[in-house]
Amino acid sequence: MTHTTKRRRAGKMIASVTLSIAIAFSGSTVISPKQVEAAAASSSSQASRVISIGKKYLGTPYVFGAKTGNTKSFDCSSFTQFVYKQVGVNIPRSSVNQSKSGKFVSKSNLKAGDLVFSDTNRDGKINHVSIYMGNGQLLHTYRKGIGVTISKFKGSAWDKTYVTARRVL
């Protein structure tokens, strides 16, 4: 092998290694449309499971400060924490802390499975969390005597005191 050939090979190898390292550390990957569809289907499937699991507890009594993991009674955030945990999604215990989980989603872009946060006391603090079911409905629990229920969102107290929404799926 000639000296020039060796230099070309060495140059190609260095360029190849440099390119490989740049790709590895760039943090960007090419995602096919099928992978995007699969991820969306998975999220949609998880949302369906969350809602289905939550509906099994319709009528379960509301108790403020209900214990984590207790299924005989819930408050709003113990309910959401419990239901999401059943599909492998861990969220904090309180509605305030849950409102910092996942990623922000605007009210106009809500999808089934999103968490909706309200300030029903109108004191500037989040004090309620619901699960958006789609079709303008919320799955949640509130007030002694009502418990886990499905409510209309648009025009409701939760809509009028809406603060934010988060996507955790």
Secondary structure, 3 states (H helix, E strand, C coil): CCHHHHHHHHHHHHHHHHHHHHHHHHCCCCCCHHHHHHHHHHHHHHHHHHHHHHHCCCCCCECCCCCCCCCCCECHHHHHHHHHHCCCCCCCCCHHHHCCCCEECCHHHCCCCCEEEECCCCCCCCCEEEEEEECCEEEEEECCCCEEEEEECCCCHHHHCEEEEEECC
